[in-house]
Amino acid sequence: MRIGELSTRTGVSPRSLRYYEEQGLLTSSRSDAGQRHYADAEVERVSLIQQLFGAGMSSRVIATVLPCVETPSDPEVVEQAFETMTRERDRIDADIAHLIETRDALDVLIRINARHQELTGTAEPAARSA
């Protein structure tokens, strides 16, 4: 498939797909006219790349992890990817813990604000149910 179809199927812009290719995260073959062509399997790969970016990983980190998907029998690749994945999982766990703390702090502020609105009679009916 060409880049436009991959873009449509994944929801990722052609510009981002070209960037992924520049970073070594995605591969394509070229037609005689120089157009990029992608295998159907690249749809899942783009999805994985998007998920990893969404988790806050950089393209450099993703490039370290992706070879494990392609060559899981290479012990050196597997070990490097394992270390990177473990480090990133620990970072994500810390991010989640921080987000939970922040949400809990906001819950306290919401309760204080709701109580203040009740006392001053400024609460709207929808706000009271929160």
C-alpha positions as CSV (number, residue, x, y, z in Angstrom):
1,M,0.0,0.0,0.0
2,R,1.1,3.6,-0.6
3,I,1.7,6.1,2.1
4,G,-1.8,7.7,1.7
5,E,-3.5,4.4,2.4
6,L,-1.3,3.6,5.4
7,S,-2.1,7.1,6.7
8,T,-5.9,6.5,6.2
9,R,-5.8,3.1,7.8
10,T,-3.8,4.2,10.8
11,G,-5.0,7.8,11.3
12,V,-1.3,8.9,11.2
13,S,-0.3,11.7,8.9
14,P,1.9,11.0,5.9
15,R,4.4,13.5,7.4
16,S,4.6,11.5,10.6
17,L,5.0,8.2,8.7
18,R,7.9,9.8,6.8
19,Y,9.4,10.8,10.1
20,Y,9.0,7.3,11.5
21,E,10.9,6.0,8.4
22,E,13.6,8.6,8.9
23,Q,14.0,7.5,12.5
24,G,14.3,3.8,11.4
25,L,11.0,2.9,13.0
26,L,9.2,2.0,9.8
27,T,10.4,0.6,6.5
28,S,9.1,0.8,2.9
29,S,10.1,-0.3,-0.5
30,R,10.2,2.2,-3.4
31,S,8.5,2.0,-6.7
32,D,10.4,2.9,-9.9
33,A,8.8,6.4,-9.6
34,G,10.2,6.7,-6.0
35,Q,6.8,6.2,-4.2
36,R,6.8,4.5,-0.9
37,H,5.1,1.1,-0.6
38,Y,4.3,-0.5,2.7
39,A,3.4,-4.1,3.7
40,D,0.1,-4.7,5.4
41,A,2.0,-5.6,8.6
42,E,3.1,-2.0,8.8
43,V,-0.5,-1.0,10.0
44,E,0.1,-2.9,13.2
45,R,3.6,-1.6,13.6
46,V,2.4,2.0,13.2
47,S,-0.2,1.3,15.8
48,L,2.5,0.0,18.2
49,I,4.7,3.0,17.5
50,Q,1.8,5.4,18.2
51,Q,1.1,3.6,21.5
52,L,4.7,3.8,22.5
53,F,4.9,7.5,21.6
54,G,1.6,8.0,23.6
55,A,3.3,6.5,26.6
56,G,6.0,9.1,26.4
57,M,8.8,7.2,24.7
58,S,11.1,8.9,22.4
59,S,11.8,7.7,18.9
60,R,15.3,6.7,20.0
61,V,13.9,4.5,22.8
62,I,11.3,3.0,20.4
63,A,14.0,2.2,17.9
64,T,15.7,0.2,20.7
65,V,12.6,-1.8,21.5
66,L,11.3,-2.5,18.0
67,P,14.1,-4.8,16.8
68,C,13.0,-7.2,19.6
69,V,9.7,-7.6,17.7
70,E,11.5,-8.5,14.5
71,T,14.5,-10.5,15.7
72,P,13.6,-12.1,19.0
73,S,16.2,-14.8,18.6
74,D,19.1,-12.4,18.7
75,P,20.2,-12.6,22.4
76,E,21.9,-9.2,22.3
77,V,18.9,-7.5,20.8
78,V,16.6,-9.2,23.3
79,E,18.7,-8.2,26.3
80,Q,19.0,-4.6,25.2
81,A,15.3,-4.4,24.5
82,F,14.5,-6.0,27.8
83,E,16.5,-3.5,29.7
84,T,14.9,-0.6,27.8
85,M,11.4,-2.0,28.2
86,T,11.9,-2.5,31.9
87,R,13.3,1.0,32.4
88,E,10.3,2.5,30.4
89,R,7.8,0.4,32.3
90,D,9.2,1.7,35.6
91,R,9.1,5.3,34.3
92,I,5.4,4.8,33.3
93,D,4.6,3.3,36.7
94,A,6.1,6.4,38.3
95,D,4.1,8.7,36.0
96,I,0.9,6.8,36.9
97,A,1.7,7.2,40.6
98,H,2.2,10.9,40.1
99,L,-1.0,11.2,38.1
100,I,-2.9,9.4,40.9
101,E,-1.5,11.7,43.5
102,T,-2.4,14.7,41.4
103,R,-6.0,13.4,40.8
104,D,-6.3,12.8,44.6
105,A,-5.2,16.4,45.3
106,L,-7.7,17.7,42.8
107,D,-10.5,15.6,44.4
108,V,-9.7,17.3,47.7
109,L,-9.8,20.7,46.0
110,I,-13.1,19.8,44.3
111,R,-14.6,18.8,47.7
112,I,-13.4,22.0,49.3
113,N,-14.8,24.1,46.4
114,A,-18.1,22.2,46.4
115,R,-18.5,22.7,50.2
116,H,-17.6,26.4,49.8
117,Q,-20.3,26.7,47.1
118,E,-22.8,25.0,49.4
119,L,-22.1,27.4,52.2
120,T,-22.3,30.5,50.1
121,G,-25.3,29.3,48.1
122,T,-23.4,29.6,44.8
123,A,-23.4,26.0,43.7
124,E,-25.3,25.0,40.6
125,P,-27.3,21.8,40.7
126,A,-24.9,19.9,38.4
127,A,-21.9,20.9,40.5
128,R,-23.4,19.6,43.7
129,S,-23.7,16.1,42.4
130,A,-20.0,16.0,41.7
